[in-house]
Amino acid sequence: MIMKGKLLITVKAVFVLICVGGMLSSCTKWDEFKKYTEEGEIVYSGKLDSVKILTGNGRIKIKAQLPADPNIVKAKVFWNNMTDSVEIPIDLSKGRAFEQILPMSEGLKSFSLYTYDAKGNKSVPVNATGTALGSRYQSSIANRVVTSAVTINTTTTINWVTAEVSTNPIFTELNYESSAGQKTIKVPVSQDVTVIADVASAAKTFTYRTAYLPPNSIDTFYTSIQEVSAYRDVTSLYLSNTGPFTRATLSGRWGTLAAPWITNAAALNKGGVNGGYTSDDGGAINWETYNNDPVINGIVYQPTSIPLPAGNYFVSFDEFSEIQTNSSVYCVVAAGGNGIPILANLSTALGSRALFNGAVVGTNAPNVTDTRTFNFTLTTAQVVSIGFLGNLAAAPRGNYFRVKSIKLFSNN
């Protein structure tokens, strides 16, 4: 009995010690907690949700959702390592959408956003990054490039270099004088050819600029305005008998060109009497050496009727040809009214363009119909000669060309 009593006392003592130990441990933890709450319990206001920083031109826009905390009265935004900040009042009666535009220098920025209640309690921070754009970005964007602009009557056709869509262009803004007054249209970036059908008859130029919208941007950026002179068809002012061509002589299909065209003796490969003209296609400039004599330095040309003003020009001609690789034919513009150079002196010309050349000698070339152009510039007013020159070797198969029409354009 005595042994049993001692065992009971021992167990009770151990239990008491365990309880006392637990209480001492709890007391220690409570004391530790009290050190952090000596100035009262920490209270946090609700934080902003779904924060986005949108790009702008010299600015950024913050979009977020306000928390469902009825006590918040303001927000603060910090950036530049907390050295710059702005305070924004909050009126919850206007809803929970939070939007704020801030002026900002160009570059990538890191932001910390807090909300505050009327007692000054603040939320935990919400961190976000965003970029403001400015002069550096502006200098990096480029206007679309016009490869040609041609006006015929009241219709202008503009050809563009294909836009680089990875740089985020969205349209090109084009301004021109229409028959009803000044007009502005937006050219899609996907459009490489623009046709304007209502250009004023007196209009010579148009202006344009390209718009860019960077990702997540609230602002559209524009390139500088560029002016372009459209080329106009001035053929009838300076040239005549330009297609379908009329003849001076004819024997069967072959003949010579009527004035003001001038044909040299080398072009008369049809018995030394005819050459340079065919009745095909209603009347065309034509040399052919199929079972005939070759053409060596053959020339047909006409001088302009009056001097061309100083300025920029281009020549356009429609051709159908089977010129073999041992032969060459060019359309040429040369200074003065006394003709165009022979092939060996082609470099002295103001401008030139070869006709299609691609048949293997002794075989038929693919019949090629093409419109070809070339440019030339005059620094002073002068008469010029426009025509065709070339060498066509004799051939047992096709070796020929036909020019159906020729035109002159100017952007003066």
C-alpha positions in Angstrom: 0.0 0.0 0.0 2.8 2.4 0.9 4.5 1.7 -2.6 1.3 2.5 -4.4 0.8 5.8 -2.5 4.3 7.0 -3.4 3.8 6.2 -7.1 0.6 8.2 -7.1 2.3 11.2 -5.6 5.2 11.0 -8.1 2.8 10.9 -11.0 0.9 13.9 -9.7 4.2 15.8 -9.3 5.3 15.1 -12.8 1.9 16.3 -14.1 2.1 19.5 -12.1 5.6 20.1 -13.4 4.4 19.5 -17.0 1.6 22.0 -16.5 3.8 24.6 -14.9 6.3 24.1 -17.7 3.6 24.6 -20.3 2.4 27.7 -18.6 5.9 29.2 -18.4 6.4 28.4 -22.1 3.1 30.1 -23.0 4.0 33.1 -20.9 7.3 33.4 -22.6 5.6 33.4 -26.1 3.1 36.0 -24.9 5.9 38.3 -23.7 7.7 38.0 -27.0 4.4 38.9 -28.8 3.8 41.9 -26.5 7.1 43.4 -27.6 5.8 43.9 -31.1 2.4 45.2 -30.0 3.5 47.8 -27.4 2.1 50.6 -29.6 -1.1 48.8 -30.4 -2.2 46.2 -32.9 -1.0 46.6 -36.6 -3.8 47.3 -39.0 -3.5 47.1 -42.8 -5.8 48.7 -45.3 -6.9 46.7 -48.3 -4.5 46.7 -51.3 -5.0 47.5 -54.9 -5.8 44.5 -57.2 -5.2 43.7 -60.9 -2.6 46.6 -61.3 -1.5 47.4 -64.9 0.9 50.1 -66.0 0.1 51.3 -69.6 2.6 53.0 -71.9 2.3 56.6 -73.0 4.1 59.5 -74.6 5.9 61.2 -71.7 3.4 59.6 -69.3 2.0 56.3 -68.0 -1.4 55.2 -67.0 -2.2 53.1 -63.9 -5.3 50.9 -64.0 -6.3 48.8 -61.0 -9.3 47.6 -58.9 -9.8 49.2 -55.5 -10.3 46.8 -52.6 -13.6 46.3 -50.8 -12.3 48.3 -47.9 -14.7 51.1 -47.1 -12.1 53.0 -45.0 -9.5 53.8 -47.7 -9.2 57.4 -48.6 -6.1 57.7 -50.7 -3.3 55.9 -52.6 0.3 56.7 -53.0 2.6 55.7 -55.9 6.4 55.6 -55.5 9.1 55.1 -58.1 12.8 55.8 -58.6 13.7 53.8 -55.5 10.9 55.5 -53.5 12.5 59.0 -54.1 9.6 60.2 -56.3 5.9 59.8 -55.3 2.4 61.1 -55.9 -0.6 61.0 -53.6 -4.0 60.3 -55.2 -7.4 60.9 -53.3 -9.9 58.0 -53.5 -13.6 58.5 -53.6 -15.3 55.0 -53.2 -18.7 56.5 -54.1 -17.5 56.6 -57.7 -16.9 52.8 -57.9 -14.0 50.5 -57.5 -12.2 51.3 -60.8 -8.9 53.1 -60.2 -7.3 54.9 -63.1 -4.6 57.6 -62.9 -2.3 59.2 -65.6 1.1 60.4 -64.4 3.7 62.4 -66.3 6.8 60.3 -66.6 10.3 60.6 -68.1 11.1 58.1 -70.9 12.3 54.6 -69.8 11.4 51.5 -67.8 10.2 52.3 -64.3 9.4 50.2 -61.2 6.4 51.3 -59.0 5.2 50.5 -55.5 1.6 51.3 -54.8 -0.1 51.7 -51.4 -3.6 52.5 -50.1 -4.3 54.4 -46.9 -7.3 54.7 -44.6 -8.3 57.8 -42.7 -6.2 56.8 -39.7 -3.1 56.5 -41.8 -2.9 52.8 -41.9 -1.5 51.6 -45.2 -1.7 48.5 -47.2 1.1 46.1 -48.1 2.8 47.3 -51.3 1.8 46.2 -54.7 4.8 46.3 -57.1 4.5 46.8 -60.9 6.7 47.9 -63.8 5.9 50.0 -66.9 7.5 52.1 -69.6 7.1 55.7 -70.7 8.1 56.5 -74.2 9.4 59.8 -75.6 11.9 61.3 -78.0 14.1 58.2 -78.3 11.1 56.1 -79.4 9.9 58.9 -81.7 13.2 59.0 -83.5 13.1 55.2 -84.1 9.9 55.1 -86.1 10.0 55.6 -89.9 7.6 56.8 -92.4 6.4 54.4 -95.1 8.4 54.7 -98.4 6.7 55.6 -101.6 8.3 53.8 -104.6 6.1 55.7 -107.2 3.2 58.0 -107.4 1.6 58.6 -110.8 -1.4 60.8 -111.7 -3.3 60.1 -114.9 -6.2 62.5 -115.4 -7.7 62.7 -111.9 -6.5 59.3 -110.6 -3.3 58.9 -108.6 -1.8 55.5 -108.0 0.7 55.3 -105.1 3.0 52.3 -104.7 4.4 51.7 -101.2 7.2 49.6 -99.8 5.7 46.8 -97.8 5.3 47.9 -94.2 7.4 46.2 -91.4 4.5 45.2 -89.2 6.7 44.1 -86.3 7.4 47.7 -85.5 3.6 48.3 -84.8 2.5 50.7 -87.6 -1.3 50.9 -87.7 -2.0 53.1 -90.7 -0.6 55.9 -92.9 -2.5 59.2 -92.9 -2.6 60.6 -96.4 -3.7 64.2 -97.2 -4.4 65.5 -100.7 -6.4 68.0 -102.6 -9.5 66.4 -104.0 -12.0 67.8 -106.4 -14.1 68.7 -103.4 -11.3 70.2 -101.3 -8.7 69.0 -98.8 -9.2 65.3 -97.9 -7.5 62.9 -95.5 -7.7 59.1 -95.8 -6.1 56.3 -93.7 -4.1 53.8 -95.7 -4.0 50.3 -94.0 -0.5 48.9 -93.4 -1.5 45.8 -95.4 -2.1 47.9 -98.5 0.9 48.2 -100.9 -1.0 50.1 -103.7 -3.3 53.0 -103.1 -5.6 54.4 -105.8 -7.1 57.8 -105.3 -9.8 58.6 -107.9 -10.8 62.2 -107.0 -7.5 64.1 -107.2 -8.0 67.8 -108.1 -6.7 68.5 -111.6 -4.3 71.2 -110.3 -2.9 69.1 -107.5 0.8 68.2 -107.9 1.7 66.9 -104.4 0.3 65.1 -101.4 1.5 64.7 -97.9 1.5 61.7 -95.5 2.7 60.4 -92.2 2.7 57.0 -90.6 1.0 56.2 -87.2 2.4 53.7 -84.7 0.8 52.2 -81.6 3.3 50.4 -79.3 2.0 47.5 -77.2 -0.1 48.5 -74.2 0.1 52.2 -75.3 -2.5 54.8 -74.6 -1.0 57.2 -77.2 -0.5 57.0 -80.9 2.9 58.2 -82.3 3.2 59.8 -85.7 6.2 60.3 -88.0 7.0 63.7 -89.4 4.9 64.8 -92.4 6.5 64.1 -95.8 5.5 65.7 -99.1 5.6 63.8 -102.3 5.2 65.1 -105.9 3.1 62.8 -108.0 4.3 62.2 -111.6 1.8 63.3 -114.3 1.5 62.1 -117.8 3.0 64.9 -120.0 3.5 62.8 -123.1 1.2 65.0 -125.3 3.0 68.1 -124.3 6.4 67.0 -125.7 6.0 63.9 -127.9 3.7 62.7 -130.6 2.9 59.4 -132.5 3.5 57.5 -129.2 1.3 54.4 -129.8 -0.4 52.8 -131.5 2.2 54.1 -133.9 1.6 55.4 -137.4 3.7 54.6 -140.5 5.4 56.6 -143.2 5.9 53.5 -145.5 4.5 50.0 -145.5 5.2 46.8 -147.5 3.3 43.8 -146.2 3.7 43.9 -142.4 6.9 46.1 -142.4 7.4 49.8 -142.8 9.0 52.9 -141.3 7.7 55.1 -138.5 6.0 58.4 -139.4 7.4 61.7 -138.1 8.5 62.9 -135.7 10.3 59.5 -135.5 13.7 59.3 -137.2 15.0 55.9 -138.3 18.7 55.3 -139.1 19.9 53.1 -142.0 20.9 50.3 -139.6 17.3 49.8 -138.5 16.1 49.2 -142.1 16.8 45.5 -142.2 13.9 44.7 -144.5 15.6 45.1 -147.8 17.2 48.3 -146.7 13.9 50.1 -147.3 11.7 49.2 -144.4 12.3 48.4 -140.7 11.5 49.7 -137.3 7.7 49.5 -137.8 5.2 46.7 -138.0 1.4 46.7 -138.5 1.1 44.1 -135.7 -0.9 45.3 -132.7 -2.3 48.2 -134.7 1.1 49.7 -135.3 4.2 49.0 -133.2 7.9 49.8 -133.1 9.5 46.5 -134.2 12.7 44.9 -135.3 12.8 41.2 -136.2 15.7 39.1 -137.6 13.9 35.8 -138.2 15.4 34.7 -141.6 16.5 38.4 -142.1 19.6 40.5 -141.8 20.8 41.4 -138.3 20.3 44.9 -136.8 23.6 46.4 -135.8 23.3 49.8 -133.9 19.8 50.3 -135.1 18.1 53.5 -133.8 14.7 55.0 -133.9 14.1 58.2 -132.0 12.3 61.5 -131.8 13.3 64.8 -130.1 10.9 66.6 -127.7 8.9 69.3 -129.5 10.0 71.9 -126.9 12.6 71.9 -124.1 11.7 70.0 -121.0 11.8 72.1 -117.7 14.4 71.1 -115.2 13.0 68.4 -112.9 12.4 64.7 -112.5 11.0 62.5 -115.2 10.3 58.9 -116.0 9.6 57.0 -119.3 7.2 54.1 -119.4 6.9 51.7 -122.4 4.8 48.6 -123.1 6.8 45.8 -124.9 6.4 42.3 -126.2 9.6 40.5 -127.0 11.6 37.4 -127.7 15.1 38.8 -127.6 17.9 36.2 -127.4 20.9 36.4 -125.1 23.3 37.3 -128.0 21.2 40.5 -128.6 20.4 43.7 -126.7 17.8 46.5 -127.1 17.3 49.5 -124.9 14.9 52.4 -124.5 17.1 55.5 -124.1 16.8 59.3 -123.3 19.8 61.5 -124.4 20.5 65.2 -124.1 19.8 67.3 -127.2 17.7 66.8 -130.2 20.2 65.1 -132.5 19.6 61.5 -131.5 20.6 58.8 -129.0 24.0 57.1 -128.7 24.9 53.7 -130.2 25.1 50.7 -127.8 28.9 51.2 -127.1 28.2 54.8 -125.8 25.1 54.0 -123.8 26.8 55.4 -120.6 26.5 58.9 -122.1 22.7 58.8 -122.0 20.5 60.6 -119.4 18.8 57.3 -118.7 18.0 53.9 -120.2 16.2 50.6 -119.6 16.9 47.2 -121.3 14.0 45.3 -122.9 13.5 41.7 -121.8 16.4 39.5 -122.8 16.3 35.8 -122.1 16.1 33.4 -125.0 19.0 30.8 -125.4 20.5 31.3 -128.8 18.8 29.1 -131.4 15.7 28.6 -129.3 12.4 30.5 -128.9 12.3 32.8 -125.9 9.2 33.0 -123.7 7.0 35.6 -125.1 7.1 38.4 -122.5 4.7 41.3 -122.3 5.9 43.9 -119.9 5.6 47.6 -118.8 9.0 48.9 -118.1 10.1 52.3 -116.7 13.2 54.3 -116.0 14.0 57.7 -114.5 16.1 60.7 -115.5 16.7 64.2 -114.1 17.3 67.5 -115.8 19.1 70.2 -113.9 18.4 72.8 -116.7 15.7 73.1 -119.3 16.6 71.4 -122.6 15.4 69.4 -125.5 16.0 65.6 -125.2 15.8 62.7 -127.6 13.8 59.6 -126.7 14.0 56.3 -128.6 15.2 52.7 -129.0 18.6 51.4 -130.0 20.1 47.9 -130.1 21.7 45.0 -131.8 19.7 42.0 -132.9 21.6 39.1 -134.2 20.4 37.1 -137.2 18.5 34.0 -135.9 16.9 30.9 -137.3 14.3 31.3 -134.6 12.5 34.2 -132.9 14.6 37.2 -132.2 12.4 40.3 -132.1 10.6 42.9 -130.0 7.5 45.0 -130.3 6.9 48.3 -128.4 3.2 49.1 -128.3 3.3 52.5 -126.7 5.6 55.0 -124.9 4.8 57.7 -122.4 6.6 60.5 -120.5 5.8 61.5 -117.0 7.0 64.5 -114.9 6.6 65.5 -111.2 7.1 69.3 -111.9 
